[in-house]
Amino acid sequence: MRLLLVEDDPRTADYVVRGLTEAGHVCDLLRDGHDGLFAATRNAYDVIVADRMVPGLDGLSMIKAVRAAGVRTPAIFLT
């Protein structure tokens, strides 16, 4: 499974990426909501995992913009 993780906290990001990778998933990590929006609308992901409070564009606004662009990838929020 290919996942997009948008998380700016290094400890949390490392923990989640390590767990997902050990479980056999491919995880793209971005630390800014604008970068996450760009990636989510240009690449095919099975799941988007987004923190609510990230720099640039907050996670909720990022997912709203992803939906407005027609991307229906399931999303999970970290808070």
N, C-alpha and C positions, 0 to 999 in steps of 0.2 A: 504494500500500500504506500502511496506517495502522499506525504503530509506537508502542509505549510504551517510553520509555527511562527507567530509574530509575538515576540516577547523581548523586552528590553532589559530585564533583570538577569545578569549573567549566571547567578547560581540557579535560578529557576529554569532558565533556558538550557543550561548544561544538564541538569537533572532530567528534564523532559526529553531532550534529544538523546541522551544516553539510554534511557528506558525504551524509547521508541525504536532506536537502532538495535538494541539488544533483542527486541521482539521481532526483528526482521524487517522493519519498515524503513523507508527512505524519508528523511526529514530535511526540508529546506528551512533554515532559520534566518529570519529577518528581524531587525530591532526597531523598525520605524513603520508606522501605519501607511505612509505614502508608498514606501517600498513594498509593503505587503499588498496594497491595492494593485500596484503595477504587476507584481508576480501572479496574483490570483486571477487577473484578467488576461494574462498572456500565457500561462502554463496550465496544464491539466493536473489537478490535485483530487485525491479521493476525500480528503478532509482538510478543513482550515481550523487551526487552533489559535485563538487570538486572545491576548491580554486586553482588558478593557482600557488600561491606562498605559499607552505607549506614546512616544514622541511623535510629532508631526500630525498624524490623523489618529484619533483614538480608535480603539478596536471596534466599537459599535458603529461609528461613522464609516469605518473602513468596510465593514460587512454590508452596511446599507448601500454604499457605493458599488460594491461588488454585485449585489443583487440588482441594482439599477442598470448595471452593464450586462445583465442577462445571465450571470454565472449563478448556478444553483447548487454549487458544491456545499455539502453539509458543513456547518460551523459549530464549534464548541468554544465557549468563552472561559478563560481563566480570570478569576477575580481575587 
